[in-house]
Amino acid sequence: MANQQPTSWSSGKSLLRHGDVPFRVSTVTLASFVVALVVLIGAIMFAASAEARQAFGLDVLTGQEWNPVETDLSPPTFGAWPAVRGTLLSALIAIFIAAPLAIGIGIFLAELCPPRLAVPLSFLVELLAAIPSVIYGVWGVFVFVPFFNTVFSEPVSQAIGGVVPQFAGPIATGRGVLVTGVVMAIMILPTIASLTRDVLRLVPNTQREAMLAVGATRWEMIWLAVVPYAQAGILGAIMLGIGRALGETMAATMLIGNSQRINESWFAPATTAASLVANELTNSVSPLHESALITVALALFGITLLLNLGARLLIWYVERGMRGGH
């Protein structure tokens, strides 16, 4: 009994000396701080959007008319569905274009590229990811939009616009959902490609050697052994790209046309939630207008959280399947 107290004291002193307890406390505190920050942001936006939610309810998000100006004949109306629709549609177009290209680039850099070219090409891919979005927006307005209209929008509109309403004309300024989605695809492509490359490089060589040992070709080895092993990480990279596309503000504001009307044509101007908030929040004409814009931002915040939650569940399901779980 007499020896137990010194042993306990020595054990506690040892934990403090090796830093186990301070490290545990600090990491738990930092992790809790991140969670608390997310909850705090959501709570503040939820409280700030109370006036609009009480006045319009779900019509703030599902309504199709947005008119913040109050007149003697009509009260202000806030319906953000065109912005929500534009956000989702432009992000889907961007990921549909960027994901296959980015995965192909990642596979090439990790598995097929000669070593002397892998480093400079990887540097160029990462450099594209570091370019500010306003640069993409300026380039899109002055370079890409005229080129895109000449080689794609106008010919496609004339050829199938009468049959497929999504490609109907006429092409006015050239700014719209489709051109915005293409530019955003260029923006998110280097992020997905660089993460895919890093994930593929972490695949153990035993996966490659086992496939080659049974007579597989190099392509079969990559497609049947390397990519399936890294598919959880690749899915995470794609979800990260979608998250950036959903929240893109500057390039979308410059390219999408900022129109509150819903048009079936992807060539027509539209708007996104981020561009709507960025354009009008600093110039809001009333507290109700400001509250409605914060409601739109809250909806975008919720979409992002749901997307990340779905991504985590999907990655967990894929990893569970790879481990043979039930």
VOGU-3710 file (C-alpha; in Angstrom, 3 decimals, decimal comma):
1> manqqptsws> 0,000/0,000/0,000  2,829/2,366/0,826  4,380/1,924/-2,602  1,200/2,668/-4,596  1,203/6,449/-4,081  4,743/7,045/-5,392  3,956/4,781/-8,359  0,821/6,787/-9,181  2,684/10,074/-8,773  5,533/8,791/-10,904
11> sgksllrhgd> 3,077/7,670/-13,619  1,357/11,066/-13,709  4,679/12,839/-13,738  5,800/10,617/-16,601  2,688/11,445/-18,638  3,326/15,150/-18,190  7,021/14,766/-18,951  6,396/13,006/-22,250  3,667/15,464/-23,242  0,793/12,983/-23,580
21> vpfrvstvtl> -1,723/14,913/-21,487  -0,901/18,407/-22,860  -0,958/17,049/-26,402  -4,328/15,360/-25,874  -5,844/18,469/-24,297  -4,530/20,787/-27,012  -5,710/18,601/-29,899  -9,177/18,115/-28,382  -9,415/21,874/-27,805  -8,447/22,719/-31,364
31> asfvvalvvl> -10,825/20,131/-32,821  -13,649/21,416/-30,629  -12,852/24,970/-31,702  -13,349/24,041/-35,381  -16,702/22,401/-34,644  -17,771/25,326/-32,478  -16,800/27,781/-35,217  -18,967/25,985/-37,791  -21,901/25,875/-35,358  -21,406/29,549/-34,496
41> igaimfaasa> -21,391/30,599/-38,164  -24,590/28,655/-38,782  -26,262/30,058/-35,654  -25,382/33,662/-36,526  -26,705/33,330/-40,083  -29,823/31,552/-38,858  -30,546/34,374/-36,407  -29,815/37,065/-39,001  -32,177/35,439/-41,502  -35,123/35,330/-39,071
51> earqafgldv> -36,886/38,383/-40,512  -36,962/36,993/-44,055  -37,991/33,525/-42,903  -40,831/34,924/-40,847  -42,028/37,116/-43,700  -41,750/34,644/-46,585  -41,039/31,195/-45,136  -39,635/28,716/-47,656  -40,627/31,054/-50,488  -37,294/32,792/-49,932
61> ltgqewnpve> -35,631/29,719/-51,448  -38,389/28,320/-53,662  -39,823/31,534/-55,098  -38,827/32,653/-58,578  -39,230/36,422/-58,321  -36,564/38,629/-56,732  -37,433/42,329/-56,474  -36,024/44,160/-53,431  -37,461/47,544/-54,434  -40,693/48,528/-52,696
71> tdlspptfga> -43,185/50,615/-54,614  -46,707/51,908/-53,989  -48,102/49,150/-56,191  -46,060/46,168/-55,040  -44,150/45,160/-51,904  -40,614/43,736/-52,137  -40,437/40,094/-53,155  -37,574/37,703/-52,470  -37,449/34,368/-54,251  -33,972/32,888/-54,593
81> wpavrgtlls> -34,731/29,722/-56,554  -33,051/31,098/-59,738  -29,865/31,624/-57,726  -30,025/28,189/-56,073  -30,739/26,562/-59,441  -27,854/28,412/-61,089  -25,498/27,357/-58,291  -26,369/23,671/-58,558  -26,445/23,613/-62,357  -23,125/25,394/-62,865
91> aliaifiaap> -21,437/23,187/-60,259  -22,782/20,008/-61,885  -21,576/21,144/-65,312  -18,163/21,964/-63,864  -17,709/18,627/-62,109  -19,054/16,667/-65,084  -16,346/18,216/-67,265  -13,515/18,408/-64,729  -13,698/15,036/-62,955  -12,818/12,717/-65,886
101> laigigifla> -10,081/15,046/-67,141  -8,608/15,529/-63,672  -8,604/11,811/-62,890  -6,878/11,150/-66,212  -4,256/13,796/-65,463  -3,695/12,341/-61,995  -3,276/8,813/-63,385  -0,826/10,050/-66,008  1,295/11,995/-63,497  1,350/9,165/-60,949
111> elcpprlavp> 1,656/6,096/-63,180  2,608/6,897/-66,771  4,531/10,165/-66,906  8,343/9,904/-67,383  10,147/10,975/-64,205  11,880/13,930/-65,871  8,502/15,378/-66,875  6,517/14,483/-63,759  7,996/17,260/-61,604  7,521/20,209/-64,022
121> lsflvellaa> 4,065/19,034/-65,085  2,997/18,598/-61,458  4,278/22,094/-60,734  2,229/23,530/-63,598  -0,910/21,741/-62,398  -0,447/23,088/-58,880  0,259/26,548/-60,303  -3,148/26,524/-62,003  -4,741/25,826/-58,628  -2,994/28,866/-57,125
131> ipsviygvwg> -4,299/31,381/-59,684  -6,861/33,745/-58,074  -10,429/33,313/-59,248  -10,623/36,931/-60,424  -7,907/36,142/-62,978  -10,001/33,273/-64,302  -12,964/35,636/-64,457  -11,093/38,313/-66,430  -9,644/35,705/-68,780  -13,078/34,182/-69,210
141> vfvfvpffnt> -14,756/37,504/-70,057  -12,192/38,812/-72,532  -10,738/35,614/-74,023  -12,811/32,508/-73,417  -16,357/33,848/-73,857  -15,790/35,188/-77,419  -13,957/31,996/-78,382  -16,626/29,763/-76,817  -19,427/31,616/-78,585  -17,722/31,370/-81,955
151> vfsepvsqai> -16,710/27,715/-81,882  -19,481/26,195/-79,743  -22,465/28,254/-78,614  -23,581/29,697/-81,934  -23,024/26,544/-84,059  -24,695/24,283/-81,490  -27,601/26,679/-81,030  -28,196/26,820/-84,775  -27,876/23,049/-85,165  -29,938/21,623/-82,292
161> ggvvpqfagp> -31,291/24,639/-80,418  -34,755/24,132/-81,859  -34,879/20,539/-80,605  -32,969/20,707/-77,329  -34,107/23,719/-75,245  -30,956/23,601/-73,123  -28,962/24,651/-76,202  -31,410/27,172/-77,611  -30,361/30,667/-78,629  -30,106/33,444/-79,359
171> iatgrgvlvt> -26,647/34,173/-77,945  -26,548/37,744/-76,658  -23,623/38,666/-74,398  -22,310/35,094/-74,371  -22,461/34,929/-70,592  -24,494/32,145/-69,070  -24,581/28,953/-67,030  -22,683/26,768/-69,492  -19,724/29,058/-70,054  -19,529/29,624/-66,291
181> gvvmaimilp> -19,510/25,865/-65,693  -16,720/25,368/-68,234  -14,515/28,047/-66,661  -15,203/26,678/-63,178  -14,247/23,233/-64,475  -10,865/24,674/-65,469  -10,579/26,188/-61,998  -11,298/22,994/-60,045  -9,475/20,636/-62,415  -5,967/21,196/-60,930
191> tiasltrdvl> -7,254/20,642/-57,380  -8,821/17,285/-58,230  -5,858/16,282/-60,414  -3,191/17,037/-57,810  -5,093/15,238/-55,031  -5,718/12,242/-57,314  -2,016/12,100/-58,144  -1,051/12,181/-54,454  -3,571/9,473/-53,569  -2,403/7,183/-56,367
201> rlvpntqrea> 1,217/7,584/-55,312  0,286/6,293/-51,858  -0,984/2,974/-53,251  1,438/0,206/-52,108  3,600/-1,264/-54,843  2,408/-4,701/-53,812  -0,907/-3,893/-55,505  0,884/-3,249/-58,784  3,246/-6,210/-58,457  0,411/-8,634/-57,698
211> mlavgatrwe> -1,492/-7,668/-60,842  1,602/-7,752/-63,038  2,538/-11,143/-61,599  -0,685/-12,706/-62,880  -0,063/-11,371/-66,390  -2,013/-8,113/-66,373  -1,047/-5,339/-68,751  -0,029/-1,953/-67,429  -3,455/-0,513/-68,147  -5,177/-3,443/-66,440
221> miwlavvpya> -2,875/-3,018/-63,465  -3,784/0,680/-63,155  -7,517/0,305/-63,765  -8,140/-2,914/-61,810  -5,697/-2,589/-58,915  -4,420/0,958/-58,387  -7,560/3,031/-59,047  -9,934/0,816/-56,990  -7,487/0,890/-54,073  -7,440/4,719/-54,180
231> qagilgaiml> -11,098/5,294/-55,048  -12,004/6,654/-51,621  -9,364/9,360/-51,933  -10,396/10,115/-55,522  -14,018/10,530/-54,414  -12,847/12,894/-51,701  -10,952/14,960/-54,277  -14,048/15,164/-56,490  -16,204/16,259/-53,559  -13,652/18,944/-52,690
241> gigralgetm> -13,872/20,180/-56,265  -17,677/20,301/-56,089  -17,448/22,275/-52,852  -15,221/24,876/-54,495  -17,523/25,095/-57,500  -20,570/25,632/-55,286  -18,918/28,469/-53,377  -17,167/30,187/-56,287  -18,026/33,874/-56,259  -15,843/36,185/-58,317
251> aatmlignsq> -15,529/34,210/-61,540  -19,212/33,241/-61,419  -20,234/36,868/-60,886  -18,228/37,991/-63,901  -19,341/35,206/-66,244  -22,880/34,095/-65,451  -24,703/37,303/-66,398  -26,460/37,904/-63,046  -30,018/37,524/-64,299  -32,803/36,612/-61,870
261> rineswfapa> -34,902/34,946/-64,556  -35,043/31,190/-65,095  -34,306/30,199/-68,663  -34,118/26,633/-69,910  -31,226/27,511/-72,209  -27,792/27,024/-70,714  -26,517/29,798/-72,968  -28,775/32,368/-71,298  -27,645/34,570/-68,378  -28,435/33,317/-64,880
271> ttaaslvane> -27,141/33,843/-61,351  -25,733/31,887/-58,417  -26,268/32,172/-54,685  -22,722/33,390/-54,092  -22,869/36,017/-56,844  -26,310/37,202/-55,681  -25,080/37,761/-52,139  -21,829/39,379/-53,296  -23,621/41,769/-55,643  -26,403/42,940/-53,327
281> ltnsvsplhe> -25,399/42,534/-49,688  -23,328/45,715/-49,457  -26,068/47,646/-51,301  -29,100/46,209/-49,535  -32,017/48,632/-49,535  -33,695/47,446/-46,329  -33,191/45,152/-43,332  -35,579/42,664/-44,971  -33,448/42,649/-48,123  -30,333/42,012/-46,047
291> salitvalal> -32,075/39,228/-44,128  -33,155/37,573/-47,394  -29,590/37,645/-48,707  -28,342/36,091/-45,472  -31,004/33,387/-45,904  -29,553/32,622/-49,348  -26,078/32,431/-47,811  -27,440/30,117/-45,117  -28,902/27,859/-47,811  -25,530/27,718/-49,563
301> fgitlllnlg> -23,892/26,943/-46,225  -26,361/24,109/-45,663  -25,834/22,698/-49,162  -22,085/22,641/-48,567  -22,460/20,904/-45,215  -24,810/18,291/-46,675  -22,404/17,726/-49,554  -19,494/17,171/-47,189  -21,581/14,851/-45,021  -22,597/12,857/-48,086
311> arlliwyver> -18,988/12,717/-49,211  -17,861/11,366/-45,854  -20,606/8,725/-45,884  -19,731/7,725/-49,445  -16,029/7,452/-48,641  -16,833/5,440/-45,506  -19,030/3,103/-47,541  -16,315/2,607/-50,182  -13,613/1,954/-47,589  -15,925/-0,445/-45,748
321> gmrggh> -16,534/-2,353/-48,954  -12,808/-2,572/-49,649  -12,231/-4,034/-46,194  -14,979/-6,584/-46,774  -17,284/-5,139/-44,150  -20,999/-5,945/-43,949
//
